[in-house]
């Protein structure tokens, strides 16, 4: 089969073929670009393999395209990358690989196209199309990858036991591709993953998480996580999530399977948001349930406090998995900590102060929190889901009312720590923090408006209760002094 008419749509491939002919290099486009091309999908990443020096070819193509085309060379890997318009093109020389049992790093030698296709992870990624003029568009598909694309099947080019033993990351990649493409994994390939799952122990956490992110970001991420669980990989790479699986029954009372519930919540979030870290929050929102599970004959199973323990578990999970310990982790912790809070606001007796607290704690992440809360409604009973969603409609209406009335989102008390220290001649201390917290709580409870004079007078009362005497008035606080000096200097 010839794909020349399709390749003519991509001038960059014609350039590569022309330069390859000039340097007498047998050259092919291969891998994900070809796979996506045949699936009628768009990819801006192109992999080029040539029988010879990929670095030499990359430099020659760059010179032919334009003088300022930049080539990045990775000499240790024998690869080079150039960027042209929206395209990123990676060049490599055809090679064959062999592996040691204790490492994913292969011993690499120069090879033929056949050698290079043999080392590829899956048949659908081993399809090559020739770019040389005499054979331009000719398909080279020794493992019938095109048929596997048509059958929507993931399988290895060589014996799967060899492929996965050589590079165990490919087991997770198989599941990632199945999840992204919504393909099935061939029985022999799936069996080999189960048999060699423990080999994943030699794979770095960074590489594993990179694949997990791609599974999480797939259209129906539960598909990938179910596969990871079924083949035994999940308990090795993410035991806390695997521990959610199972249903216990005592005295005829059971709880839901929190693993499959979590996957449904993840899918629900995925249907409304592409935010990776919101999807992580969905994955971790019930992570502490196994550790908080209790049984009471009167009420059945409970998981009290899982929303408090979960956020405390997250730093350990993130650290172990080499996930970022920064504002992204804090965002996930916040959503996990607050995921039960909105539904409590549905009662008619709920005060404005409770709504203010949610607004204050959720801040700019309130909309994401509400998406998570709505996604957390899973049931086989459509009427129950409808009722809960209507309850969340009421909650959001209450939030809008309080926010409009108080203009409260992300509020900060007008009385700062500096103002407290200046007023009472204090140094930074726990006492300053206590006074500041008392002011904040009074504002949240609606006892004091977040206005300077009113809040300052409240601060004086709190200070007096703690045995303090003010040394300055409101007009003499640091902020006021700064304003006064600025005003004076502007008149001089």
Long-range contacts (C-beta under 8 A, 24 or more apart in sequence): 1-139, 1-146, 2-137, 2-138, 2-139, 3-37, 3-129, 3-137, 3-138, 3-139, 4-136, 4-137, 5-137, 6-37, 6-137, 7-129, 7-131, 7-136, 7-137, 12-46, 12-65, 12-84, 12-85, 12-87, 12-89, 13-46, 13-131, 15-61, 15-64, 15-65, 16-48, 16-57, 16-61, 16-89, 16-131, 17-131, 17-132, 17-133, 17-136, 18-64, 18-133, 19-57, 19-60, 19-61, 19-64, 20-50, 20-57, 20-131, 20-132, 21-132, 21-133, 22-60, 23-52, 23-56, 23-57, 23-60, 25-50, 25-51, 25-52, 25-53, 25-56, 25-57, 26-50, 26-51, 26-52, 26-113, 26-130, 26-132, 27-51, 27-57, 27-130, 27-131, 27-132, 28-113, 28-128, 28-129, 28-130, 28-131, 28-140, 29-128, 29-129, 29-131, 30-116, 30-117, 30-120, 30-126, 30-127, 30-128, 30-129, 31-120, 31-125, 31-126, 32-125, 34-127, 34-128, 34-129, 35-124, 35-125, 35-127, 35-145, 35-149, 38-127, 38-146, 38-149, 39-149, 39-181, 44-86, 44-87, 44-88, 45-87, 45-88, 45-90, 46-87, 46-88, 46-89, 46-90, 47-90, 47-92, 48-89, 48-90, 48-91, 48-92, 48-131, 49-91, 49-92, 49-93, 49-94, 49-113, 49-116, 49-128, 50-91, 50-92, 50-93, 50-94, 51-93, 51-94, 51-112, 51-113, 52-93, 52-94, 53-78, 53-93, 54-78, 54-79, 54-80, 54-91, 54-92, 54-93, 55-79, 55-80, 55-91, 55-93, 57-91, 58-82, 58-89, 58-91, 61-89, 61-91, 78-108, 95-119, 97-166, 99-165, 99-166, 99-167, 101-165, 102-202, 103-202, 104-167, 104-168, 104-169, 104-202, 104-203, 106-166, 106-167, 113-140, 114-142, 117-142, 117-143, 117-157, 118-157, 118-158, 120-157, 121-156, 121-163, 121-167, 121-170, 121-173, 121-174, 122-148, 122-154, 122-155, 122-156, 122-157, 122-170, 122-173, 122-174, 122-177, 123-148, 123-155, 123-156, 123-157, 124-148, 124-149, 124-154, 124-177, 126-157, 152-181, 152-182, 152-183, 152-184, 153-183, 153-184, 153-185, 153-186, 154-178, 154-181, 154-183, 154-184, 154-185, 154-186, 154-189, 155-185, 155-186, 155-188, 155-189, 156-189, 156-192, 159-192, 160-188, 160-189, 160-191, 160-192, 160-193, 161-192, 161-195, 161-196, 163-192, 164-192, 164-193, 164-196, 164-199, 165-196, 165-199, 168-196, 168-199, 168-200, 168-202, 168-203, 169-200, 169-203, 169-207, 169-208, 169-211, 171-196, 171-197, 171-199, 171-200, 171-231, 171-233, 172-200, 172-203, 172-208, 172-211, 172-212, 172-228, 172-233, 172-237, 173-211, 175-211, 175-215, 175-224, 175-227, 175-228, 175-231, 175-233, 176-211, 176-214, 176-215, 176-218, 176-224, 178-223, 178-224, 178-227, 179-214, 179-215, 179-218, 179-220, 179-221, 179-223, 179-224, 179-227, 180-214, 180-215, 180-218, 180-219, 182-219, 182-220, 182-223, 185-227, 190-231, 193-231, 193-233, 194-231, 194-232, 197-231, 197-232, 197-233, 197-236, 198-236, 200-233, 200-236, 200-237, 201-236, 204-322, 205-320, 205-321, 205-322, 206-322, 208-237, 208-321, 209-321, 209-322, 209-323, 212-237, 212-238, 213-276, 216-266, 216-276, 216-279, 216-280, 216-283, 217-274, 217-276, 217-279, 218-270, 219-270, 220-267, 220-270, 221-263, 221-266, 221-267, 221-270, 221-279, 222-263, 222-264, 222-266, 222-267, 225-263, 225-266, 226-263, 229-259, 238-321, 240-287, 240-313, 240-317, 241-283, 241-287, 243-290, 244-286, 244-287, 244-289, 244-290, 248-293, 248-295, 248-301, 250-295, 250-301, 251-295, 251-297, 253-295, 253-300, 253-301, 254-301, 255-293, 255-300, 255-301, 258-286, 258-289, 258-290, 261-286, 261-378, 262-286, 264-378, 265-372, 265-375, 265-376, 265-378, 266-375, 268-374, 268-375, 268-376, 268-377, 268-378, 269-371, 269-372, 269-375, 272-371, 272-375, 273-368, 273-371, 275-368, 277-328, 277-331, 277-332, 278-335, 278-368, 278-371, 278-372, 280-332, 281-331, 281-332, 281-335, 281-336, 281-339, 281-368, 281-372, 282-372, 282-375, 284-310, 284-314, 284-317, 284-332, 284-336, 285-310, 285-335, 285-336, 285-339, 285-372, 285-376, 286-310, 287-313, 287-314, 287-317, 287-336, 288-313, 307-336, 307-337, 307-338, 307-339, 307-340, 308-337, 310-336, 310-337, 311-336, 311-337, 331-365, 334-361, 334-362, 334-365, 334-369, 335-365, 335-368, 335-369, 335-372, 338-362, 338-369, 339-369, 339-372, 339-373, 339-376, 342-369, 342-370, 342-373, 342-392, 342-395, 343-373, 343-388, 343-391, 343-392, 343-395, 345-395, 345-398, 345-399, 346-391, 346-392, 346-394, 346-395, 350-398, 351-446, 352-402, 352-405, 352-406, 352-446, 353-444, 353-445, 353-446, 355-398, 355-399, 355-402, 356-402, 356-406, 356-408, 356-444, 356-446, 357-444, 358-399, 359-399, 359-402, 359-403, 359-408, 359-409, 359-411, 360-408, 360-410, 360-411, 360-444, 363-409, 363-410, 364-409, 364-410, 366-399, 366-409, 370-395, 370-396, 411-443, 411-450, 413-439, 413-440, 413-443, 413-450, 413-455, 414-450, 414-451, 414-452, 414-455, 415-439, 415-452, 415-455, 415-456, 415-459, 416-479, 418-477, 418-478, 418-479, 419-456, 419-459, 419-477, 419-478, 419-479, 420-459, 420-463, 422-471, 422-472, 422-476, 422-477, 422-478, 423-456, 423-459, 423-460, 423-463, 423-470, 423-471, 423-472, 423-477, 424-463, 424-468, 424-469, 424-470, 424-471, 425-471, 426-468, 431-466, 434-466, 435-459, 435-462, 435-463, 435-466, 438-462
